[in-house]
Amino acid sequence: MPTQVNTDAVKAAAKAIFDKRVDVVVQIAQAHQHKLDADAAAADAERAHAAVWAAGLREGWTEAELKGMDLVPPGRKGPGRPARKRSARASAGNGATP
């Protein structure tokens, strides 16, 4: 059994373990930031896609025509006013008149 503790060796071993743990936390933070950047870029691309799709519809293209050219509609609606929801009363009153 040694009669002396090599505190420098203990310090170096502890520092190596700590440095490795810190490195992993930094990698996690970098990966998280990369995901946040990718999410923001995807949201920007989705907004741009919706805007140009809406522009195509305003220029006279139909959804069927665009889809017929293998173009995929955006996942969400373009900018503008949301469609009004019809109430149950209004839709019930729109039947054929006798």
N, C-alpha and C positions, 0 to 999 in steps of 0.2 A: 504494500500500500504506500502511495507516495506521501511524503511528509509535507509537500508544498502544493498549493493549488496554483496553477498557471492562469492567473486572471486575464491575461492578454488572450490566451487561447479560448477561454470561456466567452470573453467579450466578442472575439472574432466569430465564434460559432453562433452566438445569439444574433449578431448583426447580419450574418449570412441568412439565417432563417427569417429575420424581420425584413431584410431587403427583398427576399423572394416573395413574401406575402404582400409587400407594398407594390412590387412589380405587377402582381396579379390584379390588385385593386386598380392600378392605373390602366391595365388592359381592359378591365370591365368598364371603366369610365370612358375609354376611347371607343369601345364597341357601342356603348349606349349613345354616345354623341353621334356616331356614324348612323345608327338607327334613327335618331331624331332628324338628322340631315336628310336621310333617305325618305322618311315620312313626309317631311316638308316639301321635298322635291316631287314626290308622288302627288301630293295635294295640289301643288302648282300645276303639274301636268294634267291632272283631272279637271281643274278649272279651265285651263286653256283648251282642252279637248271639248268640254261642254260649250265654251264660248264659240269656237269655230263650227261646231256642229249646229248650234243655234243660228249662226250666220248663214250656213248652208241652207237651212230650212227657210230663212228669211229671203234668200236669193231665189227661192222657188223649187229647190230640190225637195222631194218627199223622202220620208224615212225609208219607204220601200225601195226607192231608187238608190239611195245611199247604201242600204244594206245589200242590194243587188250587186253592188260593186265591191262586195266583201268588206265594206267599212262597218266598224262596230260602233254603235252608239255609246255615248259616255255613260258612266255608271250613275251619274246624278244629273239633275236638270241644270240648264244654263242659268245665267243671271236673268233677273226679271221678276215680275210679280208672280206669286204662287197662284195656282188655279184655285178658284172658289169652290168650296164644297157645297154640294146641293143638299138642302135639308130633306128629310124624309117626307115632309108635307109637300114640298115643291115637286119632288119626283113622283109622288103618288097622284098629284093633280095633273100630271102631264100625259095621262093615258088618252086613248082615242075617245073622241066625243061621239055620243050616240046620235 
